[in-house]
Amino acid sequence: MIIVCLLLYLLLILSFLVYASYSIRSGIYLRSFCKKHTAEKIVALTFDDGPDSLQTPKVLQVLKEYQVTACFFCIGHKVKGNEAILQKMVAEGHLIGNHSYTHSGLFPLYGLSKMKKDLQTCQCELERVTSQPVSLFRPPFGVTNPTIAKAVRQLGYTSIGWSIRTLDTQQSAPDKVLARIRKRLEPGAIILLHDRMPDSDQLVKQILDLLKEQGYTVVRPDKLLA
């Protein structure tokens, strides 16, 4: 009986640690801004893992057609060769955020010094190309832990999460993604998307049509922060 209780206790602790790390909305390790508490029907779009030389320009074109601005959390090692895309983002009024330089699956396991160097390298690359300060951060894979939290605090970043995870990277049918957004849509929501995905521009167009149909206005995430 004692062994069973001990195993259950250990299982509960393990479940808590997994939840704390993989749920960015939990705020257990790192407080991230995931939605604005408001009655105003406003939402923000955010994109991870770019820039992508093929898909990102298509997404930017859709946003321009709909006169909508967003935040792109960019990977540092993807900057080279895509400088013009980043400059276009800034010229068209979008925000640029830090999504790490390597975006390695081992990123959460980095020591503090290595992690800070990774983030600072990404920041330097983005600022070099855009001539804009980069202070917004989104953890790779949305994973947090005490080391990431300490690096964010020491570097002075504002961590941005989300309240609607579209699961677009699972290449679900667009109608499933739209249904997921419709079910979770609420004032002040932050929507997570990935501009690198095939047909991401067509998905964004459908999402913007849905938001308009539901009476929502899209604003940049910093407008929610204000």
C-alpha positions in Angstrom: 0.0 0.0 0.0 2.8 2.4 0.9 4.6 1.7 -2.4 1.4 2.3 -4.4 0.8 5.6 -2.6 4.5 6.6 -3.2 4.1 5.8 -6.9 0.9 7.8 -7.1 2.7 10.7 -5.4 5.6 10.6 -7.8 3.2 10.4 -10.8 1.4 13.5 -9.5 4.7 15.4 -9.2 5.8 14.3 -12.7 2.5 15.4 -14.1 2.8 18.7 -12.5 6.3 19.3 -13.8 5.3 18.3 -17.3 2.2 20.7 -17.1 4.4 23.5 -15.7 6.9 23.2 -18.6 4.6 22.5 -21.5 1.7 24.8 -20.7 2.8 28.4 -21.3 -0.4 29.7 -20.0 0.3 28.2 -16.5 2.8 30.8 -15.7 4.4 28.6 -13.2 8.0 29.1 -14.3 7.7 32.1 -16.6 4.9 34.6 -16.7 3.9 35.1 -20.3 1.2 37.4 -21.7 -1.3 35.1 -23.2 -4.5 37.2 -23.5 -5.9 40.5 -22.6 -8.8 40.7 -20.1 -11.2 42.9 -22.0 -14.8 43.0 -23.2 -13.6 44.7 -26.5 -13.8 42.3 -29.4 -10.1 42.5 -30.4 -7.6 39.7 -31.1 -4.0 39.4 -32.1 -2.3 37.2 -34.7 1.2 35.8 -34.0 3.4 33.7 -36.3 6.3 31.4 -35.2 9.3 29.8 -36.9 9.9 32.1 -39.9 10.9 33.8 -42.0 10.3 31.3 -44.7 11.4 32.4 -48.2 8.4 30.9 -49.9 5.4 31.2 -47.5 6.2 34.3 -45.5 5.8 36.7 -48.4 2.5 35.1 -49.3 1.3 35.6 -45.7 2.5 39.2 -45.7 0.5 39.8 -48.9 -2.7 38.5 -47.3 -2.2 40.7 -44.2 -1.6 43.7 -46.4 -4.8 43.0 -48.4 -6.8 42.8 -45.2 -4.9 45.8 -43.7 -3.9 43.7 -40.6 -0.7 43.8 -38.7 0.7 40.9 -36.6 3.8 39.8 -34.7 6.4 37.4 -36.3 8.5 35.4 -33.8 11.6 34.7 -35.9 14.3 32.1 -35.7 17.8 33.7 -35.8 19.5 31.2 -38.1 16.8 31.8 -40.8 17.6 35.5 -41.0 20.5 35.1 -43.6 19.1 35.2 -47.1 15.7 36.5 -45.9 16.7 40.0 -44.9 14.4 41.6 -47.4 11.4 39.7 -46.0 12.2 41.0 -42.5 12.6 44.5 -43.7 9.3 44.2 -45.5 7.6 43.1 -42.2 8.8 46.2 -40.5 8.0 48.5 -43.4 4.4 47.2 -43.4 3.9 47.7 -39.6 4.5 44.3 -38.2 6.3 43.5 -35.0 9.4 41.2 -34.8 10.0 38.9 -31.9 12.8 36.6 -30.7 12.1 32.9 -31.1 15.7 31.9 -30.4 18.6 31.5 -32.8 18.8 27.7 -33.0 15.3 26.7 -32.2 16.8 23.4 -31.1 14.9 20.7 -29.4 17.6 20.8 -26.8 17.1 24.6 -26.1 15.2 24.0 -22.9 18.1 21.9 -21.6 20.8 24.6 -22.3 22.7 26.1 -19.4 22.0 29.7 -18.5 25.1 31.1 -20.3 24.5 29.2 -23.5 20.8 30.0 -23.5 21.4 33.7 -23.1 24.1 33.7 -25.9 21.6 32.0 -28.2 18.9 34.6 -27.5 21.3 37.5 -27.7 22.6 36.2 -31.1 19.1 36.0 -32.4 18.3 39.5 -31.1 21.5 40.9 -32.7 20.7 39.4 -36.1 17.1 40.7 -36.1 18.1 44.2 -34.9 21.0 44.3 -37.5 18.5 43.7 -40.3 15.5 45.6 -39.1 17.1 48.5 -37.2 14.3 48.0 -34.7 14.7 47.0 -31.0 13.6 43.4 -30.3 12.2 42.9 -26.8 9.4 40.4 -27.3 10.2 36.7 -26.9 8.4 33.4 -27.4 10.0 30.2 -26.1 10.7 27.6 -28.7 7.9 25.0 -28.6 6.2 27.1 -25.9 8.3 25.2 -23.3 9.3 27.0 -20.1 11.5 26.1 -17.1 13.5 28.0 -14.4 16.5 28.5 -16.7 14.4 30.0 -19.5 12.6 32.2 -16.9 15.9 33.5 -15.5 17.3 34.2 -19.0 14.2 36.2 -19.9 14.4 38.2 -16.7 18.1 39.0 -17.1 17.8 40.0 -20.8 14.7 42.1 -20.1 12.4 40.4 -22.6 8.6 40.3 -22.5 7.4 36.7 -23.0 4.3 36.4 -25.2 2.3 33.2 -25.2 -1.1 32.5 -26.7 -4.7 31.6 -25.8 -5.6 29.9 -29.0 -3.2 27.2 -30.3 -4.4 26.4 -33.8 -2.4 23.2 -34.2 -1.7 24.3 -37.8 1.6 22.4 -37.8 -0.3 19.2 -37.6 -1.6 20.0 -41.1 -5.2 19.6 -40.0 -7.8 20.4 -42.6 -8.6 24.2 -42.6 -12.1 23.6 -41.5 -10.8 21.8 -38.3 -8.5 24.7 -37.6 -11.3 27.2 -38.1 -13.6 25.2 -35.8 -10.9 25.1 -33.2 -10.5 28.9 -33.4 -14.3 29.5 -33.4 -14.7 27.4 -30.2 -12.0 29.2 -28.3 -12.5 32.7 -29.7 -12.9 35.4 -27.0 -12.1 39.1 -26.6 -8.4 39.7 -26.1 -7.3 36.4 -27.5 -3.8 35.8 -29.0 -3.8 33.3 -31.9 -0.7 31.1 -32.6 0.1 30.3 -36.3 3.1 29.3 -38.3 3.9 31.2 -41.5 6.3 28.4 -42.7 3.4 25.9 -43.3 2.3 25.1 -46.8 -0.8 27.1 -47.8 -0.5 29.2 -44.6 -1.5 32.2 -46.6 -4.8 30.6 -47.6 -5.4 29.6 -44.0 -4.8 33.1 -42.8 -7.2 34.5 -45.3 -9.9 32.1 -44.0 -9.1 33.0 -40.4 -9.4 36.7 -41.1 -12.7 36.1 -42.8 -13.9 34.2 -39.8 -12.8 37.0 -37.4 -14.6 39.6 -39.5 -17.7 37.5 -39.6 -17.6 37.2 -35.8 -17.2 40.9 -35.4 -13.6 40.9 -34.2 -10.9 43.5 -35.0 -7.3 42.3 -35.3 -4.6 44.4 -33.5 -0.9 44.0 -33.0 0.0 42.2 -29.7 1.5 45.3 -28.3 -1.9 47.0 -28.5 -3.2 44.2 -26.2 -0.2 44.8 -23.9 -0.9 48.5 -23.6 
